[in-house]
């Protein structure tokens, strides 16, 4: 008989920790990209680290392996693949705008082909119960993973492939990176803006208004002339909106570490809560990982 208090507590901890996991992954990815750009790390590595890695899944898998629950980790991996293909991908196909066709670029096709080859190679291993085969195949897969990362990085650097885009990243950190260039552009446009305002003020005073494309001036009566002159004067005294100053590098590093710690803590809590729930109800780890854990960690990425 399952203990109701233990089950309720672990279910609440499981659900609440999902928000912590998503928060930590977002902060870690966003601020890692900013720190990498400011320290001169190539864009290829940034794309592979931020968008090419599923940090939520990795944290849960490592925590499950640390608790000697490999079945839960395997269930999470298999369930995540099923959720991404049958859930996220299918929803994208269903809710795609009807007026624009679905186009998959060359990079998407290459990534899909690589995934198909790896899945075809891994599937027969699941039906084998020999530990030696598992160890050999695991070592081979790790070697293939290293080759895959290196080849994808080389292809992106050569322009053959496009770095995967991250749909979960926030735009606030990217705006910090663009503030310096935006300020320089705005300062260069200040003089031209003042000249245009002064020209329009002079034209309104004389009763004419010149269009920007150099067409013939438009005649105004005295009442319209006074209103235009008042409006142009008000335009001159409007304060220039201030832009937020970019964050410092220690600020982004601190949030990077905060996100990493949140991922580690969330992975441990999710693994602990999942194993406790499976033990209380007598559910197999693989079943819980495929049905509950994988869907719970995949849904935030699809939103």
N, C-alpha and C positions, 0 to 999 in steps of 0.2 A: 504494500500500500504506500503510495507516494505521500510524502509529508507536504501538506498544503502550504505551510509557511515557507519552507525551503523552495518549493516550486514557484510560489508567487514572488518571492524575493529575487530569485535568479531570472525570472521572466522580465521583471521590472528592470533589473540591472542590464539584461541583454538588450532591451529596447532602448533604454536611455544611453547606453554606450555606443549604439549605432550613430547617434548624433555627434558624440565625441570623436568617433573614428572618422566621420566625414569632415568634421571641422579640422582635425589634425592633418588629414591628407591634403585638404585644400591649402592650408597655411604652409605646409611643407613644400608642396609643389610650386605654389606661387612665389614664395620668397626664395626658394632654391634657384628659380629661373632668374630672379632679379640679382641675387648675389653672383651667380655665374656670369651674367652679362657684365656686371661692373668689375669683376676680377679678370675678364678677358678669356673666359672659357669658351671654346667654339660652340656655335649654335647647334651643331650636330649632336653634341653630347647633351645639350640642354633639351633638345627635342626627344631624345631617347630616354632621358632620365625622367622628365616631367610627364610626357604623354605616353611613352612606350612602356611604362611600368605601372602595374596595378598595386599600389602600395597598401590599399585596404586588404586585398586578398593575401598579399605577402605577409602582412603582420599577423593575420589570423592563422595562416599555415605554419609560420614559425612558432607561434605560441602553442598550437596544437601539437607540433612535433616535440616541443620542449616538455610537454606533459605526457609524452609517450602515447598520444592518441593519433597515430598516423592515419587511421581510417577516417577520422573526422577531417583531417587535412585533405585527403584524397577526395572525399565527398564534397568538400568545399570547392576544390578545383574543377571537378567534373560538373558540379551544379552551376558554377559560375559560367562555364562555357555554354551550358544549355540555356541559362537565363539570358546571356548576352545575345545568342543567336535567335532563340524562340521568342524572347521578350523584347529586348531593346531594338534589335534589328528589324523584327517584324512590325513593331510600333512605328519605326521610322518609315517603313514602306507604306503603312496604312495611312499615316497622317501627312505624307508628302503632298505639297500643293499639286493640284491636278493640271494647272496651266503650264507647269515646267516639268520636262522629262527627267527621270532619274539617270544621272550620268556618273559612272564610276571611272575615275582616272586610272592611269597606268600603275601608279603606286598602290592603289587599293587592290587591283587585280594581282599584283605581285605578292602583297601581304597575304591575300586570301589563298593563293596557290601554295605559299610556304606553309600556312596553317593546315591546309589539306594534306600535304605530304607528311607533316609531323604527326597529325592525328592518325593517319593511316598506319604510320610506323608504330605508334604507341598503343593503339587499340588491341592488337594481339597479346601484348604484355599483360594486360589486365586479367586475361584468362589463365595465366600461368601462376602457379603457387610455389615455384622453386625460388628459394632466396638467392641463389647464385645468378639466376637470370635477372632478378630484380636489381642486384648490385651492378652487374655488367651493363644492363640497359640504362640504369640511372647514371652511371659514369659516361656512357655514350651520349645521353641526352644533355648532360651538363657541357660536354665538349661541343656538341652541336649548338647549344645556346650561346656559348662564347663565340663560335664561328658566326652565328647569326647576328649577334650584336656588332661584331667587327665588320661583317659584310654590309649590313644595313647602314652603319656609320660611314663606311667608304662610299656607298652608293649615294647617300645624301650629300656628302661633301663634293662628289663629282657631278651632282645635278641629275643623276639618273632616276632617283626616287625623291619623293617629298616627305619631309619629316611629319610624323603623325601629329594631328592637331588635338589639343586638349580642350574638351568641351566643358570641363569643370572649373577651369581657372577663372578667377575674378579679374576684372579690368582695372581695379584700383591700383594694383602694383605696376601694371603697364603704363598707366597714366603718370606715375611718378617718374618713370624713365623718360617720358616724352616731354616733361615740363621744361627742361633746359632748351631743347630745340624749339619748343613752342614760344618761349619767351623771346628768343632771338628773332624768330619770324615776326612776332608781334611788334618788337621794337623797330624792325626795319620798315614796318607798314605804318608806323605812327605818323611819319612826316607826310606820306601820301594821303593819309586820312585827313590830316589837318588842312592840307592844300585843297582837297575836294570840298571840305566844309567851308573854307574861306571863299572859294570860287562860287559856291552856291549862295553864300551870304551876299557877295557882291552882285551876283546876277539877280537875286531877289530884290535887292535894293534898287536896281535899275529897271525892275519890272519884267525881267526875262528869266527864264530857267532853261539851262542847257542840259540836254539829255546826255547820259554817259557815252553813248555811241557816236556823238558828234553830229547828231541830226539838228534840224533847225530849231531855234529857241521858241519857247511857248510864251505868249503874251499873257500877263496877269493884270487884273485891275488893282486899284489901290488897296482895297480891303484884303484881297488875297495876298498881296505883297506884304502887308503888315503882319498878317498871320504867319506867312512863311518866314519872314525875318525873325519873328519871335520864336518860332520853332527851331530855326537854325541856331539862334543864340543859346537856346536851351540845350541844343545838342552839343555845343562847344563846352559847356560847363559840366556835362555829365562825367562822373569819375570813371576811370578805366577799371574794369573788374579785375580784382587781384587773383592770381593763380596760386594754388597751394604749393608750397615749397617741397621739393623732393625729399623723401626720407633718407636718413643717413644709412651707411652700410651696417653699423652695429645694430640699428633698429631691425633691419631685415634678417641679420644673423640671429638675433634673439628670437624672432618669430619663427625662423627655420628650426631652431632647437626646440621651441615650444611645440611646433607641429610634430616633430619627430617623437618627442616624449608622449604627446597625446596619442600618436599611432601605436606606440609600444604599449602604453597603458590600456588602450582600447582593445588591442589584440589579445592581451592577457585576460582581461575581464570577459570578453566574448568567448574565448576558449574555455575559461573556467565555468562560466554560466552554461555554455552548451554541454559540456561534459556532465555537469551536475544534473541538468534536465534529462539528458539521455539515461543517466544512471537511475534517476527517480522513476521514470516511466518505463525503463527497460527497452528503450529504442536503440536500434543499431546506429553507431556513429556515422556510417556512410549514408544512411537514410536521412538522418537529421542534417548532415552537411549538405546533401544534395537538395533537399526540399526547403529547409528553413534557413540555414546559415548562408548558403550561397545566394539565395534570393534576397535576403536581408542586406547583404553587403553589395549587391549589384543594383538594386533599385535606386539608391541615391545617385549612382552614376548615370542612370537613364533619365533623371529628372532635369 
